[in-house]
Amino acid sequence: PMKIILRGYCTVILLGTLLLALPFATKGAGSTGITDCFFTATSATCVTGLIRFDTFTHWTLFGQLVIMLLIQIGGVGFMTIAIMALVFAHKKISLSQRALMQNSVSAPHLGDIVHMTKFIAGGTLVVEGIGALLLSFAFVPQFGVAKGIYFSIFHSISAFCNGGFDLMGGTTGEFSSLTGYMSNWYVNIVIMLLIFVGGLGFFVWHDVGAKRGRFKRLNLQSKLVLTISSFLVVFGAVVLFVLEFQSPATEGLSLSEKICAALFQSVSARTAGFNTIDLSVMSEAGKFVMISLMLIGGSTGSTAGGMKTTTVYVLCASISATFFHRKNIEAFGRRLEENIIRTATCVFMIYIIGVTGSAVLISAVEGIPMVTALFETASAMATVGLSFGVTPTVGMFSKLLLAFLMICGRVGSITMLLAFASNKNYTSSRLAMEKIQVG
C-alpha cells in the first residue's frame, strides 16, 4: 500500500505538470519550463504553497483551475477521490482497496472505511462551501460578483486544504499573499478557521460529531489533537506577539493589527502557508519559532503536514515519564502503547535529518544564510509554503530537492520510508541482549 500511495501522488503530479506545461496555461507568449511546471504541480498536490511564479499574474484561468484541482486532490487525498468515484459508479470496493484507503488517510479502523470516505468527501464540500460563502461577503464587494465568487472558492479550498496558494498578485503585488488584509479581522478569522478545521483531521470531526461535542466522551486521539492544537495556536500567537512587537515586520501597526498578525501567523505557520506580514524582516527568534511551528504541523489524517501534534506529544510525554520515573506514557487517564515511542522518534529523526541536511546543501549551493535555507526546507517538508522569497530564485538542484521534500512531507515520512524498504523477511529469532549506556 505504501508504494501504491507514493505512485499515486507521483502520477497526479506528473499529470498536473503536463497540464501546466500547455501553452494556454501560461499568460503571455510561450509556455512555462517543464521543471517549473513540475515544481508548481508538486507544491499544489502536496498542498505546500511554495511557488516559482505568482499564481495570478503568471498562470491563466486554466492554469489556476488546474492548481486548484491539484490542491483539492492533494488535500483530501487521491484515494478518497478514487473511492468516491467507485461509489458513484456503484462498483464493489474490494478489501485491498479498503486497506489502501486506510493507509492513505491514516484511518484507525478498516471496517467503516467506505462510510468514512463519504464523510470526508461530504464534510470537505460543506466546509469549503461555507468558507467560500463567508469570504464572498468580503471579496464580492471588492472584485465584483464573478471574480469575487471565484476568489472566494479558490481561497476557501486553498485555506481548508492548507495549500497556501493565493490570487492576490494582481491586487497587492506579486508574492504578496494576504498582506493586503492584514488589518481585516473578518477575512483573517475566516481563513484561520478554515486552516484550523482542515488541520484537525477528518476523524476528529467525525468523533466530535458522533459524541456531540462532549469532550470527556471523545477518543484519546481527538482529545490530544484538540488540546495540543489549541495550545499551539495560543502559545505561538503570544510568543510571536512578544518577539515581533517592535520588529520591522510589525512596524507602524496598531495594537489590534499586531495581535491579528501574531494570531494569524501562529495558525498559518502550522502548515497553511499564508502570511499577512513580511516574514523576511522578522527577528531571528521569531524565525526560529516559525520554523518550530512549521515542523510540528497539524494532526494525523488531516490536510496538514509536519511531524504532527500527536508525535510531538509522545516525545514530550516520554521525556516527562523518564524524568518522573514512570514506566508508561499516559494521557487523559489512558496508557499509550509501548512501540509508539519508536514510531514518534523515527518521524522526528527523519524530519530533523531531512530538513537540516537539505538546508546545508541548499545553503552551500545557493550561497544563502543557513537560517534562510532552513526556513525554506522546513516549509517544504512540513508542506507549509511560507518563504523568505528565495524559492523563485533557486537553481535546478535546489528546486528538485525542495520538490522531493514536499513529496516526502505529503506522503508521510513513515510511508515514504516503508515504500523504499526492502520486502525481505527476517527471522523472528531473538539475539542475545547486552546493555549499553546512553545519555
C-alpha positions in Angstrom: 0.0 0.0 0.0 2.8 2.4 0.8 4.3 2.1 -2.7 0.9 2.5 -4.3 0.2 5.6 -2.4 3.6 7.1 -3.4 3.0 6.1 -7.1 -0.5 7.7 -6.9 0.8 11.0 -5.8 3.6 11.0 -8.3 1.1 10.2 -11.1 -1.1 13.1 -10.0 2.0 15.4 -10.0 3.0 14.3 -13.5 -0.5 14.8 -14.9 -0.5 18.3 -13.3 2.9 19.0 -14.8 1.7 18.2 -18.3 -1.4 20.3 -18.0 0.6 23.3 -16.6 3.1 22.9 -19.4 0.4 23.6 -22.1 0.9 27.0 -23.8 -2.6 28.2 -22.8 -1.9 27.6 -19.1 0.6 30.5 -19.0 -0.2 34.2 -19.6 1.9 35.7 -22.4 3.7 34.1 -25.2 5.2 30.6 -24.9 4.8 28.1 -22.1 6.4 27.6 -18.7 9.5 25.4 -18.4 8.9 21.8 -17.6 10.9 21.9 -14.3 8.9 24.9 -13.1 5.7 23.2 -14.0 6.8 20.1 -12.1 7.7 22.2 -9.1 4.3 24.0 -9.1 2.4 20.8 -9.6 4.3 19.2 -6.8 3.7 22.2 -4.5 -0.1 22.2 -5.3 -0.5 18.4 -5.0 1.4 18.3 -1.7 -0.6 21.3 -0.5 2.6 23.3 0.2 2.3 26.7 -1.4 6.0 27.3 -2.4 5.8 28.9 -5.8 8.2 29.9 -8.6 5.8 32.4 -10.1 2.9 34.4 -8.7 -0.2 32.3 -9.2 -2.5 35.1 -10.5 -0.1 37.1 -12.7 1.7 34.1 -14.3 -1.0 31.5 -14.8 -4.1 31.8 -16.9 -7.6 30.9 -15.6 -7.0 27.4 -17.0 -3.7 27.1 -15.1 -5.2 28.4 -11.9 -8.1 25.9 -12.1 -5.5 23.1 -12.6 -3.7 24.3 -9.5 -6.9 24.5 -7.6 -7.9 20.9 -8.6 -4.4 19.7 -7.6 -4.8 21.3 -4.2 -8.2 19.7 -3.7 -6.9 16.2 -4.7 -3.8 16.6 -2.5 -5.8 17.9 0.4 -8.4 15.2 0.7 -6.1 12.5 -0.8 -6.2 10.9 -4.2 -7.5 7.7 -2.8 -10.6 9.5 -1.4 -11.4 10.7 -4.9 -10.8 7.3 -6.3 -13.0 5.5 -3.7 -15.8 8.1 -4.2 -15.7 7.5 -8.0 -16.2 3.8 -7.4 -19.1 4.5 -5.0 -20.8 6.8 -7.5 -20.3 4.1 -10.2 -21.9 1.5 -7.9 -18.7 -0.6 -8.0 -17.8 -3.0 -5.3 -15.0 -1.8 -3.0 -12.5 -4.7 -2.5 -10.7 -5.5 0.7 -7.4 -4.4 -0.8 -8.9 -1.1 -1.9 -10.2 -0.6 1.7 -6.8 -1.3 3.1 -5.2 1.1 0.7 -7.7 3.8 1.7 -7.0 3.1 5.4 -3.2 3.7 4.8 -3.8 6.7 2.7 -5.8 8.7 5.3 -4.4 7.0 8.5 -7.8 5.6 9.4 -8.0 3.8 12.7 -10.3 1.1 11.5 -10.8 -0.8 8.3 -14.5 -1.9 8.7 -16.2 1.5 8.2 -13.7 3.0 5.7 -16.2 3.5 2.9 -18.5 5.4 5.3 -15.6 7.5 6.4 -14.7 8.2 2.8 -18.2 9.5 2.2 -17.9 11.6 5.4 -14.6 13.1 4.3 -15.8 14.0 0.8 -19.1 15.4 2.1 -17.6 17.2 5.0 -14.9 18.8 2.8 -17.5 20.1 0.3 -19.7 21.5 3.2 -16.8 23.3 5.0 -15.3 24.7 1.8 -18.7 25.8 0.7 -19.4 27.6 4.0 -15.9 29.2 3.8 -16.4 30.4 0.2 -19.8 31.9 1.2 -18.3 33.8 4.1 -15.3 35.0 2.1 -17.7 36.2 -0.7 -19.0 38.9 1.7 -15.5 40.5 1.6 -14.4 39.6 -1.9 -17.6 40.2 -4.0 -17.8 43.9 -3.0 -14.1 44.4 -3.8 -13.8 42.4 -7.0 -17.3 42.1 -8.4 -19.7 39.2 -8.5 -18.0 36.7 -10.8 -14.4 37.4 -9.8 -15.4 37.7 -6.1 -17.1 34.3 -6.1 -14.1 32.7 -7.9 -11.6 34.2 -5.5 -13.8 33.1 -2.6 -13.9 29.5 -3.8 -10.2 29.4 -4.6 -9.1 30.8 -1.3 -11.5 28.6 0.7 -10.2 25.5 -0.9 -6.6 26.7 -0.5 -7.1 27.5 3.2 -9.0 24.4 4.1 -6.6 22.1 2.3 -3.7 24.1 3.9 -2.5 24.8 0.4 -1.2 28.4 0.8 -1.8 29.4 -2.8 -3.4 32.8 -3.3 -4.7 35.1 -6.2 -3.8 38.4 -4.7 -0.8 39.1 -7.0 -2.9 41.4 -9.3 -4.3 43.4 -6.3 -1.5 43.9 -3.8 1.6 42.9 -5.8 3.3 39.6 -6.8 4.0 37.2 -4.0 2.0 39.4 -1.6 -0.1 36.6 -0.1 -2.7 38.1 2.2 -0.7 41.1 3.3 -3.4 43.4 1.9 -5.8 42.0 4.5 -3.5 42.4 7.5 -5.9 44.7 9.3 -9.1 42.9 8.1 -10.2 40.8 11.1 -13.1 39.3 9.2 -11.0 37.8 6.4 -8.3 36.7 8.9 -10.8 34.9 11.1 -12.5 33.1 8.2 -9.1 32.0 6.8 -7.8 31.0 10.2 -11.0 28.9 10.9 -10.6 27.1 7.6 -7.0 26.4 8.3 -7.7 25.2 11.8 -10.5 22.9 10.9 -8.6 21.4 8.0 -5.6 20.8 10.3 -7.6 18.9 12.9 -8.2 15.8 10.8 -11.2 14.1 9.3 -11.5 11.6 12.1 -11.5 14.2 14.8 -14.5 15.9 13.1 -16.3 12.6 12.9 -15.6 11.8 16.6 -16.7 15.3 17.7 -19.9 15.0 15.7 -20.7 11.4 16.9 -20.1 12.4 20.5 -22.0 15.7 20.1 -19.0 17.8 21.2 -18.8 16.2 24.6 -15.1 16.4 25.4 -15.0 13.7 28.0 -16.5 11.1 25.7 -14.1 11.7 22.8 -11.4 9.3 21.8 -8.0 9.8 23.1 -6.7 10.9 19.7 -9.4 13.6 19.4 -8.7 14.9 22.9 -5.0 15.1 22.3 -5.5 16.8 18.9 -7.9 19.4 20.1 -5.9 20.2 23.3 -2.5 20.4 21.6 -3.7 22.3 18.6 -5.5 24.9 20.7 -2.4 25.3 23.0 -0.1 25.7 20.0 -2.3 28.4 18.5 -2.4 30.5 21.7 1.2 29.8 22.7 2.5 30.6 19.2 0.5 33.8 19.0 1.7 35.1 22.4 5.3 34.3 21.7 5.2 35.9 18.2 3.4 38.9 19.5 6.1 39.5 22.2 9.1 38.8 19.9 7.8 40.8 17.0 6.2 43.7 18.9 9.0 46.1 18.0 10.5 44.4 15.0 10.4 45.8 11.4 7.8 43.1 10.5 5.1 44.9 12.5 6.5 48.4 12.5 3.7 51.0 12.2 0.9 48.6 13.0 -1.6 49.3 15.7 -2.0 47.1 18.8 -5.1 45.4 17.2 -3.2 44.8 13.9 -0.2 43.3 15.8 -2.5 40.9 17.7 -4.2 39.9 14.5 -0.8 39.4 12.7 0.6 37.3 15.6 -2.5 35.1 15.8 -2.7 34.6 12.0 0.9 33.6 11.6 0.6 31.2 14.6 -2.2 29.4 12.8 -0.8 29.7 9.3 2.7 28.6 10.3 1.5 25.1 11.2 1.2 24.2 7.5 -1.1 26.7 5.7 1.4 29.0 4.1 -0.4 32.3 4.0 1.2 35.4 5.5 0.0 38.9 6.4 3.4 40.4 7.3 6.8 40.4 5.6 8.5 37.3 7.0 11.9 38.2 5.8 12.3 41.1 8.2 11.2 39.1 11.3 13.6 38.8 14.2 15.9 35.8 14.3 14.0 34.5 17.4 10.7 34.9 15.6 12.0 33.0 12.6 13.0 30.1 14.8 9.6 30.0 16.4 8.0 29.9 12.9 10.3 27.0 11.9 9.4 25.1 15.1 5.7 25.6 14.4 6.1 24.5 10.8 7.9 21.3 11.8 5.2 20.4 14.4 2.4 20.9 11.8 -1.1 19.7 12.1 -2.7 16.4 13.0 -2.6 12.9 11.6 -5.3 12.2 9.0 -5.8 15.9 8.2 -4.9 18.1 5.2 -1.9 19.4 7.2 1.7 18.3 7.1 4.5 18.4 9.6 5.6 15.8 12.2 2.0 16.0 13.6 0.8 17.2 17.0 0.5 13.7 18.5 4.1 12.9 17.5 5.3 15.9 19.5 3.1 15.0 22.4 4.5 11.4 22.6 8.1 12.7 22.5 7.4 15.2 25.3 5.4 12.7 27.3 8.3 10.2 27.1 10.7 12.8 28.5 8.2 13.5 31.3 7.9 9.8 32.0 11.7 9.4 32.2 12.0 12.4 34.5 9.3 11.2 36.9 10.4 7.5 36.7 7.2 6.4 35.2 7.1 3.1 33.3 4.4 4.1 30.8 3.4 7.1 28.8 0.0 8.4 29.9 -2.6 10.8 28.6 -6.1 11.6 29.9 -6.2 8.6 32.1 -5.0 6.2 29.4 -1.8 4.3 28.8 -0.2 4.5 25.4 1.2 1.5 23.6 4.9 1.0 24.1 6.1 1.0 20.5 4.5 4.4 19.8 7.7 6.0 21.2 9.8 4.2 18.5 7.5 5.5 15.7 7.5 9.0 17.1 11.3 9.0 17.4 11.6 7.7 13.8 9.3 10.5 12.4 11.2 13.2 14.4 14.7 12.0 13.2 13.5 11.8 9.6 12.3 15.4 9.7 15.4 16.7 11.5 17.8 14.9 9.2 15.8 15.8 6.1 15.3 19.4 6.9 18.8 20.2 8.3 20.7 18.1 5.7 18.8 19.7 2.8 19.3 23.2 4.3 23.1 22.6 4.4 23.1 21.6 0.8 20.9 24.5 -0.4 22.9 27.0 1.7 26.1 25.8 0.1 24.8 25.6 -3.4 22.8 28.9 -3.4 25.1 30.9 -1.2 22.3 31.9 1.2 22.3 32.1 5.0 21.7 28.9 6.8 18.6 30.2 8.7 17.1 31.2 5.4 17.8 27.8 3.8 16.5 26.1 7.0 13.2 28.1 6.7 12.7 27.0 3.1 13.4 23.3 3.7 11.3 23.2 6.8 8.5 24.9 4.9 8.8 22.4 2.1 9.0 19.2 4.1 6.2 20.3 6.5 4.2 21.3 3.4 3.7 24.8 4.7 4.7 27.1 1.8 5.9 30.1 3.7 9.1 31.6 2.2 11.5 34.5 2.6 11.3 35.0 -1.2 14.1 32.6 -2.0 12.2 29.9 -3.9 11.7 31.9 -7.2 15.5 32.4 -7.4 17.0 29.0 -6.6 18.6 26.8 -9.2 17.7 23.4 -10.7 19.3 21.3 -7.9 17.5 23.2 -5.1 14.2 23.1 -6.9 14.3 19.3 -7.3 15.5 18.9 -3.6 12.6 21.1 -2.4 10.2 19.1 -4.6 11.4 15.9 -3.1 10.9 17.2 0.4 7.4 18.3 -0.4 6.5 14.8 -1.7 8.0 13.3 1.5 6.0 15.6 3.7 2.7 15.0 1.9 3.0 11.2 1.5 4.3 10.9 5.1 7.8 10.2 6.4 6.9 6.7 7.6 5.0 5.9 4.4 8.0 7.1 2.3 10.4 5.1 4.4 8.3 1.9 4.1 7.8 2.5 0.3 11.5 2.2 -0.2 12.0 -0.5 2.4 13.1 -4.0 1.4 10.5 -6.7 1.3 13.0 -9.2 2.7 11.5 -11.3 5.5 13.6 -11.5 8.7 13.6 -14.4 11.1 11.8 -13.9 14.4 14.7 -15.3 16.5 16.0 -13.1 19.2 19.6 -12.2 19.6 21.4 -12.2 22.9 20.8 -8.9 24.8 23.6 -6.7 26.1 23.1 -3.3 27.7 24.8 -0.1 26.7 24.8 3.3 28.4 23.1 6.4 26.8 22.6 10.0 27.8 
